[in-house]
Amino acid sequence: METEEAIAALASLAQPTRLEAFRLLVRHEPDGLPAGELARRLAVPPNTLSAHLNVLTHAGLTRAARKGRSVVYRASIARLTALTAFLGEDCCGGAGCASPVMTNCAASTT
């Protein structure tokens, strides 16, 4: 991950609703959640949530797929892993002591 990508990802998470939405999507991997269900669970108007999800998607942290009449959002665990690895890559002076992040996550390849 490049520095600018990390900045965009971190900036997209630096807002309470977006952070909560992303964490909720991470909890619902690998199936994701329909946009309407996300809005209901977060108690956010659908149009407001749409704007927040747009920011997260632009940063590569979420992605959407149409399922029938619904749009289902999923967290990008691969992007989250890359961001976390980027943040810890220089741990201990770059000695590589940090253990791999989220290696046990079933969705780590998505």
ChimeraX attribute file (.defattr): number of C-alpha atoms within 10 A of each C-alpha:
attribute: neighborCount
match mode: 1-to-1
recipient: residues
	/A:1	12
	/A:2	9
	/A:3	11
	/A:4	9
	/A:5	14
	/A:6	19
	/A:7	13
	/A:8	17
	/A:9	21
	/A:10	16
	/A:11	13
	/A:12	23
	/A:13	21
	/A:14	11
	/A:15	11
	/A:16	10
	/A:17	17
	/A:18	20
	/A:19	16
	/A:20	13
	/A:21	23
	/A:22	23
	/A:23	13
	/A:24	18
	/A:25	23
	/A:26	21
	/A:27	14
	/A:28	14
	/A:29	19
	/A:30	17
	/A:31	14
	/A:32	21
	/A:33	22
	/A:34	19
	/A:35	19
	/A:36	17
	/A:37	13
	/A:38	21
	/A:39	18
	/A:40	12
	/A:41	11
	/A:42	16
	/A:43	11
	/A:44	14
	/A:45	12
	/A:46	16
	/A:47	10
	/A:48	12
	/A:49	21
	/A:50	16
	/A:51	12
	/A:52	20
	/A:53	23
	/A:54	17
	/A:55	19
	/A:56	25
	/A:57	19
	/A:58	14
	/A:59	20
	/A:60	18
	/A:61	25
	/A:62	23
	/A:63	18
	/A:64	18
	/A:65	12
	/A:66	10
	/A:67	9
	/A:68	7
	/A:69	7
	/A:70	14
	/A:71	16
	/A:72	19
	/A:73	24
	/A:74	26
	/A:75	29
	/A:76	24
	/A:77	22
	/A:78	16
	/A:79	21
	/A:80	21
	/A:81	17
	/A:82	16
	/A:83	22
	/A:84	16
	/A:85	18
	/A:86	14
	/A:87	13
	/A:88	17
	/A:89	15
	/A:90	13
	/A:91	12
	/A:92	10
	/A:93	8
	/A:94	10
	/A:95	9
	/A:96	12
	/A:97	12
	/A:98	13
	/A:99	9
	/A:100	12
	/A:101	15
	/A:102	15
	/A:103	11
	/A:104	8
	/A:105	11
	/A:106	11
	/A:107	16
	/A:108	17
	/A:109	11
	/A:110	13
